[in-house]
Amino acid sequence: MYSDKILDHFHHPRHVGEIEHPAAVIESVNPVCGDTLKLWVEIKDGRITQATFKAQGCVPAMACGSWLADWLTGKNVQELPALSAEAIEADLGGLPVASRHAATLAAECFRRLVEKITS
């Protein structure tokens, strides 16, 4: 049902928790199912030095949060590439149709983060 990569991020999530003095905190909620993803980032010298998350929801929501925090860590703020739900889903090895909302939730969190830290 779920790819090995999704299950790995779910069973062994990366970067879980909060950052005490973050540069930004972003939260996205799926209004249909109630899944929630909250993301904290620390930025030093124009680079995301730490990204952490907390998620409440299904297995894919947790996996997408873990994947996003891991992916963001070390990225240059001014050179952040575009990130779509489809790209997240593809990198995680695919999602069942009923679970694609999890990648959309992570992509929305990313979009809000970019707006906040680059404006």
N, CA, C and O atoms as CSV, one atom per row, in Angstrom:
chain,resi,resn,atom,element,x,y,z
A,1,MET,N,N,0.820,-1.198,0.000
A,1,MET,CA,C,0.000,0.000,0.000
A,1,MET,C,C,0.866,1.265,0.000
A,1,MET,O,O,0.652,2.159,-0.818
A,2,TYR,N,N,1.840,1.343,0.912
A,2,TYR,CA,C,2.745,2.496,0.965
A,2,TYR,C,C,4.138,2.061,0.541
A,2,TYR,O,O,4.538,0.917,0.759
A,3,SER,N,N,4.872,2.984,-0.067
A,3,SER,CA,C,6.245,2.688,-0.490
A,3,SER,C,C,7.147,2.505,0.732
A,3,SER,O,O,6.813,2.919,1.842
A,4,ASP,N,N,8.282,1.881,0.499
A,4,ASP,CA,C,9.263,1.703,1.574
A,4,ASP,C,C,9.738,3.045,2.115
A,4,ASP,O,O,9.990,3.186,3.311
A,5,LYS,N,N,9.858,4.027,1.230
A,5,LYS,CA,C,10.331,5.355,1.648
A,5,LYS,C,C,9.303,6.044,2.562
A,5,LYS,O,O,9.673,6.676,3.551
A,6,ILE,N,N,8.029,5.918,2.228
A,6,ILE,CA,C,6.986,6.488,3.090
A,6,ILE,C,C,7.009,5.810,4.453
A,6,ILE,O,O,6.959,6.477,5.486
A,7,LEU,N,N,7.085,4.506,4.450
A,7,LEU,CA,C,7.100,3.773,5.724
A,7,LEU,C,C,8.347,4.105,6.539
A,7,LEU,O,O,8.284,4.184,7.766
A,8,ASP,N,N,9.481,4.299,5.862
A,8,ASP,CA,C,10.701,4.667,6.580
A,8,ASP,C,C,10.550,6.034,7.245
A,8,ASP,O,O,10.910,6.194,8.411
A,9,HIS,N,N,10.023,7.017,6.520
A,9,HIS,CA,C,9.819,8.348,7.109
A,9,HIS,C,C,8.781,8.308,8.231
A,9,HIS,O,O,8.870,9.077,9.188
A,10,PHE,N,N,7.804,7.419,8.113
A,10,PHE,CA,C,6.793,7.297,9.170
A,10,PHE,C,C,7.367,6.621,10.418
A,10,PHE,O,O,7.167,7.104,11.533
A,11,HIS,N,N,8.071,5.522,10.235
A,11,HIS,CA,C,8.613,4.773,11.378
A,11,HIS,C,C,9.867,5.424,11.970
A,11,HIS,O,O,10.161,5.247,13.152
A,12,HIS,N,N,10.592,6.163,11.159
A,12,HIS,CA,C,11.838,6.814,11.595
A,12,HIS,C,C,11.827,8.272,11.135
A,12,HIS,O,O,12.655,8.661,10.312
A,13,PRO,N,N,10.912,9.073,11.646
A,13,PRO,CA,C,10.799,10.460,11.172
A,13,PRO,C,C,12.062,11.259,11.471
A,13,PRO,O,O,12.708,11.084,12.504
A,14,ARG,N,N,12.384,12.130,10.542
A,14,ARG,CA,C,13.547,13.011,10.686
A,14,ARG,C,C,13.074,14.374,11.180
A,14,ARG,O,O,12.006,14.850,10.794
A,15,HIS,N,N,13.872,14.987,12.027
A,15,HIS,CA,C,13.675,16.389,12.410
A,15,HIS,C,C,12.328,16.664,13.105
A,15,HIS,O,O,11.673,17.660,12.799
A,16,VAL,N,N,11.925,15.818,14.007
A,16,VAL,CA,C,10.665,16.016,14.726
A,16,VAL,C,C,10.894,16.985,15.880
A,16,VAL,O,O,11.913,16.906,16.566
A,17,GLY,N,N,9.960,17.890,16.094
A,17,GLY,CA,C,10.022,18.771,17.249
A,17,GLY,C,C,9.872,20.227,16.885
A,17,GLY,O,O,9.462,20.584,15.780
A,18,GLU,N,N,10.216,21.052,17.845
A,18,GLU,CA,C,10.097,22.500,17.686
A,18,GLU,C,C,11.472,23.134,17.813
A,18,GLU,O,O,12.378,22.562,18.420
A,19,ILE,N,N,11.619,24.313,17.238
A,19,ILE,CA,C,12.838,25.108,17.382
A,19,ILE,C,C,12.495,26.249,18.329
A,19,ILE,O,O,11.487,26.933,18.151
A,20,GLU,N,N,13.331,26.448,19.327
A,20,GLU,CA,C,13.036,27.432,20.373
A,20,GLU,C,C,12.909,28.861,19.853
A,20,GLU,O,O,11.984,29.573,20.242
A,21,HIS,N,N,13.803,29.287,18.996
A,21,HIS,CA,C,13.762,30.651,18.445
A,21,HIS,C,C,13.812,30.575,16.920
A,21,HIS,O,O,14.838,30.896,16.320
A,22,PRO,N,N,12.720,30.156,16.290
A,22,PRO,CA,C,12.726,29.966,14.841
A,22,PRO,C,C,12.660,31.279,14.072
A,22,PRO,O,O,12.178,32.292,14.577
A,23,ALA,N,N,13.150,31.238,12.852
A,23,ALA,CA,C,13.000,32.376,11.940
A,23,ALA,C,C,11.580,32.407,11.397
A,23,ALA,O,O,11.058,33.470,11.062
A,24,ALA,N,N,10.956,31.231,11.310
A,24,ALA,CA,C,9.582,31.150,10.808
A,24,ALA,C,C,8.911,29.884,11.335
A,24,ALA,O,O,9.546,28.849,11.538
A,25,VAL,N,N,7.611,30.008,11.546
A,25,VAL,CA,C,6.769,28.867,11.903
A,25,VAL,C,C,5.567,28.913,10.971
A,25,VAL,O,O,4.908,29.944,10.839
A,26,ILE,N,N,5.293,27.801,10.337
A,26,ILE,CA,C,4.207,27.710,9.363
A,26,ILE,C,C,3.320,26.534,9.750
A,26,ILE,O,O,3.808,25.488,10.177
A,27,GLU,N,N,2.017,26.715,9.596
A,27,GLU,CA,C,1.090,25.616,9.858
A,27,GLU,C,C,0.078,25.536,8.723
A,27,GLU,O,O,-0.455,26.551,8.274
A,28,SER,N,N,-0.175,24.326,8.272
A,28,SER,CA,C,-1.190,24.077,7.257
A,28,SER,C,C,-2.119,22.984,7.765
A,28,SER,O,O,-1.691,22.032,8.418
A,29,VAL,N,N,-3.385,23.143,7.452
A,29,VAL,CA,C,-4.399,22.179,7.874
A,29,VAL,C,C,-5.231,21.784,6.659
A,29,VAL,O,O,-5.636,22.638,5.870
A,30,ASN,N,N,-5.477,20.508,6.517
A,30,ASN,CA,C,-6.373,20.029,5.477
A,30,ASN,C,C,-7.790,20.130,6.032
A,30,ASN,O,O,-8.128,19.413,6.974
A,31,PRO,N,N,-8.626,21.001,5.473
A,31,PRO,CA,C,-9.960,21.211,6.029
A,31,PRO,C,C,-10.888,20.002,5.867
A,31,PRO,O,O,-11.892,19.897,6.571
A,32,VAL,N,N,-10.566,19.111,4.962
A,32,VAL,CA,C,-11.427,17.956,4.730
A,32,VAL,C,C,-11.203,16.864,5.779
A,32,VAL,O,O,-12.155,16.375,6.387
A,33,CYS,N,N,-9.932,16.484,5.988
A,33,CYS,CA,C,-9.650,15.362,6.898
A,33,CYS,C,C,-9.099,15.802,8.244
A,33,CYS,O,O,-9.079,15.016,9.192
A,34,GLY,N,N,-8.649,17.058,8.341
A,34,GLY,CA,C,-8.128,17.559,9.606
A,34,GLY,C,C,-6.645,17.336,9.820
A,34,GLY,O,O,-6.116,17.729,10.860
A,35,ASP,N,N,-5.943,16.709,8.856
A,35,ASP,CA,C,-4.494,16.545,9.001
A,35,ASP,C,C,-3.849,17.912,9.170
A,35,ASP,O,O,-4.238,18.882,8.520
A,36,THR,N,N,-2.855,17.975,10.055
A,36,THR,CA,C,-2.167,19.224,10.351
A,36,THR,C,C,-0.665,19.019,10.234
A,36,THR,O,O,-0.129,18.009,10.688
A,37,LEU,N,N,0.005,19.979,9.625
A,37,LEU,CA,C,1.457,19.960,9.521
A,37,LEU,C,C,1.970,21.312,9.979
A,37,LEU,O,O,1.544,22.351,9.475
A,38,LYS,N,N,2.886,21.294,10.934
A,38,LYS,CA,C,3.497,22.518,11.440
A,38,LYS,C,C,5.003,22.405,11.236
A,38,LYS,O,O,5.610,21.378,11.538
A,39,LEU,N,N,5.591,23.477,10.720
A,39,LEU,CA,C,6.990,23.481,10.335
A,39,LEU,C,C,7.700,24.657,10.987
A,39,LEU,O,O,7.190,25.778,10.982
A,40,TRP,N,N,8.880,24.400,11.550
A,40,TRP,CA,C,9.738,25.431,12.127
A,40,TRP,C,C,11.031,25.451,11.334
A,40,TRP,O,O,11.534,24.393,10.955
A,41,VAL,N,N,11.584,26.637,11.072
A,41,VAL,CA,C,12.888,26.724,10.419
A,41,VAL,C,C,13.770,27.743,11.123
A,41,VAL,O,O,13.308,28.759,11.641
A,42,GLU,N,N,15.046,27.430,11.119
A,42,GLU,CA,C,16.083,28.327,11.614
A,42,GLU,C,C,16.939,28.698,10.408
A,42,GLU,O,O,17.313,27.836,9.612
A,43,ILE,N,N,17.243,29.973,10.282
A,43,ILE,CA,C,18.011,30.450,9.130
A,43,ILE,C,C,19.234,31.214,9.626
A,43,ILE,O,O,19.125,32.093,10.481
A,44,LYS,N,N,20.394,30.872,9.082
A,44,LYS,CA,C,21.635,31.590,9.388
A,44,LYS,C,C,22.378,31.820,8.080
A,44,LYS,O,O,22.540,30.901,7.277
A,45,ASP,N,N,22.826,33.051,7.875
A,45,ASP,CA,C,23.582,33.409,6.680
A,45,ASP,C,C,22.875,32.985,5.392
A,45,ASP,O,O,23.507,32.500,4.453
A,46,GLY,N,N,21.554,33.177,5.366
A,46,GLY,CA,C,20.783,32.896,4.163
A,46,GLY,C,C,20.515,31.433,3.874
A,46,GLY,O,O,20.031,31.092,2.795
A,47,ARG,N,N,20.825,30.560,4.828
A,47,ARG,CA,C,20.655,29.129,4.630
A,47,ARG,C,C,19.768,28.559,5.741
A,47,ARG,O,O,19.868,28.967,6.898
A,48,ILE,N,N,18.910,27.623,5.381
A,48,ILE,CA,C,18.083,26.942,6.379
A,48,ILE,C,C,18.980,25.941,7.095
A,48,ILE,O,O,19.329,24.897,6.545
A,49,THR,N,N,19.344,26.270,8.321
A,49,THR,CA,C,20.264,25.418,9.071
A,49,THR,C,C,19.543,24.312,9.826
A,49,THR,O,O,20.134,23.290,10.173
A,50,GLN,N,N,18.274,24.530,10.072
A,50,GLN,CA,C,17.492,23.520,10.773
A,50,GLN,C,C,16.026,23.666,10.383
A,50,GLN,O,O,15.495,24.775,10.327
A,51,ALA,N,N,15.391,22.558,10.120
A,51,ALA,CA,C,13.950,22.521,9.861
A,51,ALA,C,C,13.390,21.367,10.686
A,51,ALA,O,O,13.933,20.262,10.676
A,52,THR,N,N,12.310,21.633,11.391
A,52,THR,CA,C,11.667,20.592,12.185
A,52,THR,C,C,10.169,20.638,11.917
A,52,THR,O,O,9.651,21.611,11.370
A,53,PHE,N,N,9.488,19.577,12.309
A,53,PHE,CA,C,8.054,19.515,12.061
A,53,PHE,C,C,7.348,18.749,13.154
A,53,PHE,O,O,7.951,17.995,13.918
A,54,LYS,N,N,6.055,18.969,13.202
A,54,LYS,CA,C,5.123,18.136,13.959
A,54,LYS,C,C,3.915,17.953,13.052
A,54,LYS,O,O,3.486,18.886,12.373
A,55,ALA,N,N,3.384,16.760,13.049
A,55,ALA,CA,C,2.226,16.473,12.211
A,55,ALA,C,C,1.218,15.667,13.001
A,55,ALA,O,O,1.562,14.899,13.900
A,56,GLN,N,N,-0.015,15.861,12.643
A,56,GLN,CA,C,-1.098,15.084,13.216
A,56,GLN,C,C,-1.938,14.610,12.044
A,56,GLN,O,O,-2.462,15.417,11.276
A,57,GLY,N,N,-2.061,13.313,11.913
A,57,GLY,CA,C,-2.850,12.802,10.801
A,57,GLY,C,C,-2.444,11.404,10.409
A,57,GLY,O,O,-1.983,10.615,11.235
A,58,CYS,N,N,-2.619,11.111,9.143
A,58,CYS,CA,C,-2.392,9.775,8.606
A,58,CYS,C,C,-0.898,9.492,8.406
A,58,CYS,O,O,-0.062,10.385,8.544
A,59,VAL,N,N,-0.583,8.251,8.083
A,59,VAL,CA,C,0.793,7.828,7.822
A,59,VAL,C,C,1.450,8.716,6.763
A,59,VAL,O,O,2.557,9.202,6.995
A,60,PRO,N,N,0.815,8.949,5.611
A,60,PRO,CA,C,1.459,9.803,4.607
A,60,PRO,C,C,1.668,11.247,5.074
A,60,PRO,O,O,2.650,11.873,4.676
A,61,ALA,N,N,0.786,11.786,5.895
A,61,ALA,CA,C,0.978,13.151,6.400
A,61,ALA,C,C,2.235,13.233,7.255
A,61,ALA,O,O,3.006,14.186,7.143
A,62,MET,N,N,2.440,12.248,8.096
A,62,MET,CA,C,3.649,12.215,8.925
A,62,MET,C,C,4.892,12.056,8.040
A,62,MET,O,O,5.899,12.733,8.248
A,63,ALA,N,N,4.813,11.159,7.055
A,63,ALA,CA,C,5.945,10.913,6.172
A,63,ALA,C,C,6.284,12.157,5.344
A,63,ALA,O,O,7.457,12.482,5.162
A,64,CYS,N,N,5.262,12.847,4.846
A,64,CYS,CA,C,5.497,14.058,4.049
A,64,CYS,C,C,6.100,15.167,4.899
A,64,CYS,O,O,6.943,15.919,4.411
A,65,GLY,N,N,5.694,15.288,6.149
A,65,GLY,CA,C,6.292,16.271,7.053
A,65,GLY,C,C,7.755,15.976,7.308
A,65,GLY,O,O,8.593,16.877,7.278
A,66,SER,N,N,8.063,14.715,7.559
A,66,SER,CA,C,9.449,14.293,7.779
A,66,SER,C,C,10.285,14.557,6.528
A,66,SER,O,O,11.390,15.093,6.610
A,67,TRP,N,N,9.745,14.177,5.375
A,67,TRP,CA,C,10.454,14.382,4.114
A,67,TRP,C,C,10.734,15.866,3.880
A,67,TRP,O,O,11.842,16.233,3.489
A,68,LEU,N,N,9.734,16.723,4.118
A,68,LEU,CA,C,9.888,18.154,3.871
A,68,LEU,C,C,10.958,18.760,4.768
A,68,LEU,O,O,11.812,19.507,4.290
A,69,ALA,N,N,10.927,18.450,6.055
A,69,ALA,CA,C,11.925,18.992,6.980
A,69,ALA,C,C,13.326,18.535,6.579
A,69,ALA,O,O,14.277,19.316,6.627
A,70,ASP,N,N,13.447,17.282,6.187
A,70,ASP,CA,C,14.732,16.747,5.768
A,70,ASP,C,C,15.208,17.431,4.487
A,70,ASP,O,O,16.376,17.805,4.378
A,71,TRP,N,N,14.321,17.593,3.537
A,71,TRP,CA,C,14.638,18.207,2.247
A,71,TRP,C,C,15.055,19.669,2.405
A,71,TRP,O,O,15.963,20.132,1.714
A,72,LEU,N,N,14.403,20.391,3.302
A,72,LEU,CA,C,14.684,21.822,3.477
A,72,LEU,C,C,16.036,22.096,4.129
A,72,LEU,O,O,16.671,23.107,3.828
A,73,THR,N,N,16.480,21.218,5.011
A,73,THR,CA,C,17.689,21.456,5.785
A,73,THR,C,C,18.901,21.618,4.865
A,73,THR,O,O,19.224,20.742,4.063
A,74,GLY,N,N,19.557,22.766,5.013
A,74,GLY,CA,C,20.750,23.072,4.232
A,74,GLY,C,C,20.499,23.894,2.981
A,74,GLY,O,O,21.449,24.339,2.337
A,75,LYS,N,N,19.228,24.104,2.622
A,75,LYS,CA,C,18.916,24.847,1.400
A,75,LYS,C,C,19.166,26.340,1.581
A,75,LYS,O,O,18.955,26.891,2.662
A,76,ASN,N,N,19.621,26.991,0.499
A,76,ASN,CA,C,19.801,28.431,0.456
A,76,ASN,C,C,18.425,29.070,0.266
A,76,ASN,O,O,17.693,28.702,-0.653
A,77,VAL,N,N,18.076,30.011,1.116
A,77,VAL,CA,C,16.756,30.634,1.087
A,77,VAL,C,C,16.472,31.310,-0.253
A,77,VAL,O,O,15.358,31.218,-0.768
A,78,GLN,N,N,17.462,31.983,-0.816
A,78,GLN,CA,C,17.247,32.704,-2.068
A,78,GLN,C,C,17.247,31.794,-3.295
A,78,GLN,O,O,16.888,32.233,-4.387
A,79,GLU,N,N,17.638,30.559,-3.132
A,79,GLU,CA,C,17.702,29.636,-4.265
A,79,GLU,C,C,16.791,28.423,-4.085
A,79,GLU,O,O,17.033,27.369,-4.672
A,80,LEU,N,N,15.750,28.572,-3.277
A,80,LEU,CA,C,14.840,27.452,-3.072
A,80,LEU,C,C,14.158,27.087,-4.386
A,80,LEU,O,O,13.541,27.941,-5.023
A,81,PRO,N,N,14.264,25.842,-4.789
A,81,PRO,CA,C,13.605,25.440,-6.033
A,81,PRO,C,C,12.098,25.334,-5.825
A,81,PRO,O,O,11.617,25.265,-4.694
A,82,ALA,N,N,11.376,25.322,-6.915
A,82,ALA,CA,C,9.934,25.105,-6.823
A,82,ALA,C,C,9.710,23.701,-6.267
A,82,ALA,O,O,10.510,22.794,-6.498
A,83,LEU,N,N,8.632,23.538,-5.545
A,83,LEU,CA,C,8.313,22.230,-4.973
A,83,LEU,C,C,6.810,22.019,-5.073
A,83,LEU,O,O,6.023,22.781,-4.511
A,84,SER,N,N,6.429,20.992,-5.784
A,84,SER,CA,C,5.006,20.690,-5.950
A,84,SER,C,C,4.634,19.434,-5.179
A,84,SER,O,O,5.496,18.647,-4.788
A,85,ALA,N,N,3.344,19.262,-4.968
A,85,ALA,CA,C,2.846,18.044,-4.329
A,85,ALA,C,C,3.245,16.826,-5.153
A,85,ALA,O,O,3.572,15.776,-4.599
A,86,GLU,N,N,3.220,16.964,-6.465
A,86,GLU,CA,C,3.588,15.853,-7.344
A,86,GLU,C,C,5.059,15.468,-7.168
A,86,GLU,O,O,5.398,14.285,-7.202
A,87,ALA,N,N,5.929,16.457,-6.982
A,87,ALA,CA,C,7.350,16.176,-6.783
A,87,ALA,C,C,7.584,15.471,-5.447
A,87,ALA,O,O,8.390,14.546,-5.359
A,88,ILE,N,N,6.875,15.915,-4.412
A,88,ILE,CA,C,6.988,15.270,-3.101
A,88,ILE,C,C,6.531,13.822,-3.213
A,88,ILE,O,O,7.218,12.902,-2.769
A,89,GLU,N,N,5.369,13.637,-3.809
A,89,GLU,CA,C,4.815,12.294,-3.966
A,89,GLU,C,C,5.773,11.399,-4.761
A,89,GLU,O,O,6.009,10.252,-4.381
A,90,ALA,N,N,6.313,11.913,-5.844
A,90,ALA,CA,C,7.223,11.120,-6.677
A,90,ALA,C,C,8.470,10.714,-5.903
A,90,ALA,O,O,8.912,9.569,-5.989
A,91,ASP,N,N,9.042,11.658,-5.140
A,91,ASP,CA,C,10.255,11.344,-4.395
A,91,ASP,C,C,9.993,10.322,-3.291
A,91,ASP,O,O,10.890,9.568,-2.911
A,92,LEU,N,N,8.787,10.299,-2.787
A,92,LEU,CA,C,8.425,9.324,-1.746
A,92,LEU,C,C,7.983,7.982,-2.332
A,92,LEU,O,O,7.620,7.074,-1.584
A,93,GLY,N,N,8.010,7.848,-3.642
A,93,GLY,CA,C,7.662,6.578,-4.254
A,93,GLY,C,C,6.190,6.389,-4.533
A,93,GLY,O,O,5.726,5.266,-4.730
A,94,GLY,N,N,5.445,7.499,-4.552
A,94,GLY,CA,C,4.019,7.440,-4.873
A,94,GLY,C,C,3.143,7.336,-3.639
A,94,GLY,O,O,3.576,6.898,-2.574
A,95,LEU,N,N,1.908,7.747,-3.814
A,95,LEU,CA,C,0.901,7.681,-2.747
A,95,LEU,C,C,-0.391,7.125,-3.327
A,95,LEU,O,O,-0.695,7.359,-4.496
A,96,PRO,N,N,-1.150,6.395,-2.526
A,96,PRO,CA,C,-2.475,5.992,-2.994
A,96,PRO,C,C,-3.310,7.244,-3.274
A,96,PRO,O,O,-3.112,8.276,-2.633
A,97,VAL,N,N,-4.220,7.160,-4.207
A,97,VAL,CA,C,-5.042,8.313,-4.592
A,97,VAL,C,C,-5.684,8.960,-3.366
A,97,VAL,O,O,-5.713,10.186,-3.265
A,98,ALA,N,N,-6.188,8.174,-2.456
A,98,ALA,CA,C,-6.864,8.704,-1.270
A,98,ALA,C,C,-5.917,9.400,-0.301
A,98,ALA,O,O,-6.367,10.076,0.624
A,99,SER,N,N,-4.607,9.243,-0.501
A,99,SER,CA,C,-3.629,9.835,0.424
A,99,SER,C,C,-2.838,10.982,-0.184
A,99,SER,O,O,-1.937,11.520,0.460
A,100,ARG,N,N,-3.157,11.360,-1.401
A,100,ARG,CA,C,-2.394,12.424,-2.067
A,100,ARG,C,C,-2.527,13.770,-1.373
A,100,ARG,O,O,-1.706,14.663,-1.578
A,101,HIS,N,N,-3.548,13.913,-0.562
A,101,HIS,CA,C,-3.725,15.165,0.179
A,101,HIS,C,C,-2.538,15.448,1.100
A,101,HIS,O,O,-2.280,16.606,1.430
A,102,ALA,N,N,-1.819,14.419,1.516
A,102,ALA,CA,C,-0.673,14.607,2.412
A,102,ALA,C,C,0.449,15.366,1.707
A,102,ALA,O,O,1.073,16.244,2.303
A,103,ALA,N,N,0.709,15.034,0.447
A,103,ALA,CA,C,1.730,15.749,-0.313
A,103,ALA,C,C,1.278,17.182,-0.583
A,103,ALA,O,O,2.094,18.104,-0.581
A,104,THR,N,N,-0.009,17.368,-0.814
A,104,THR,CA,C,-0.558,18.713,-1.018
A,104,THR,C,C,-0.383,19.548,0.245
A,104,THR,O,O,-0.057,20.733,0.163
A,105,LEU,N,N,-0.594,18.946,1.404
A,105,LEU,CA,C,-0.423,19.635,2.687
A,105,LEU,C,C,1.029,20.096,2.854
A,105,LEU,O,O,1.275,21.236,3.249
A,106,ALA,N,N,1.983,19.220,2.557
A,106,ALA,CA,C,3.400,19.579,2.671
A,106,ALA,C,C,3.780,20.657,1.666
A,106,ALA,O,O,4.528,21.576,1.998
A,107,ALA,N,N,3.273,20.556,0.442
A,107,ALA,CA,C,3.567,21.567,-0.574
A,107,ALA,C,C,2.997,22.926,-0.175
A,107,ALA,O,O,3.624,23.957,-0.416
A,108,GLU,N,N,1.827,22.929,0.425
A,108,GLU,CA,C,1.222,24.183,0.897
A,108,GLU,C,C,2.058,24.789,2.022
A,108,GLU,O,O,2.253,26.003,2.067
A,109,CYS,N,N,2.544,23.963,2.914
A,109,CYS,CA,C,3.410,24.440,3.994
A,109,CYS,C,C,4.674,25.068,3.397
A,109,CYS,O,O,5.115,26.127,3.843
A,110,PHE,N,N,5.244,24.421,2.403
A,110,PHE,CA,C,6.430,24.945,1.735
A,110,PHE,C,C,6.131,26.288,1.078
A,110,PHE,O,O,6.904,27.235,1.221
A,111,ARG,N,N,5.013,26.375,0.360
A,111,ARG,CA,C,4.640,27.615,-0.310
A,111,ARG,C,C,4.525,28.760,0.692
A,111,ARG,O,O,5.028,29.857,0.448
A,112,ARG,N,N,3.866,28.505,1.811
A,112,ARG,CA,C,3.715,29.535,2.849
A,112,ARG,C,C,5.068,29.915,3.460
A,112,ARG,O,O,5.313,31.082,3.766
A,113,LEU,N,N,5.929,28.933,3.629
A,113,LEU,CA,C,7.254,29.211,4.173
A,113,LEU,C,C,8.022,30.134,3.234
A,113,LEU,O,O,8.604,31.123,3.679
A,114,VAL,N,N,8.030,29.824,1.956
A,114,VAL,CA,C,8.741,30.654,0.974
A,114,VAL,C,C,8.216,32.072,0.991
A,114,VAL,O,O,8.995,33.026,0.968
A,115,GLU,N,N,6.892,32.222,1.031
A,115,GLU,CA,C,6.308,33.571,1.091
A,115,GLU,C,C,6.786,34.323,2.327
A,115,GLU,O,O,7.088,35.514,2.257
A,116,LYS,N,N,6.852,33.634,3.442
A,116,LYS,CA,C,7.221,34.294,4.695
A,116,LYS,C,C,8.704,34.665,4.759
A,116,LYS,O,O,9.045,35.751,5.228
A,117,ILE,N,N,9.573,33.793,4.302
A,117,ILE,CA,C,10.998,34.053,4.481
A,117,ILE,C,C,11.633,34.834,3.343
A,117,ILE,O,O,12.766,35.295,3.474
A,118,THR,N,N,10.930,34.991,2.233
A,118,THR,CA,C,11.502,35.754,1.121
A,118,THR,C,C,10.840,37.099,0.912
A,118,THR,O,O,11.220,37.844,0.008
A,119,SER,N,N,9.858,37.419,1.733
A,119,SER,CA,C,9.175,38.717,1.542
A,119,SER,C,C,9.800,39.804,2.378
A,119,SER,O,O,9.351,40.950,2.338
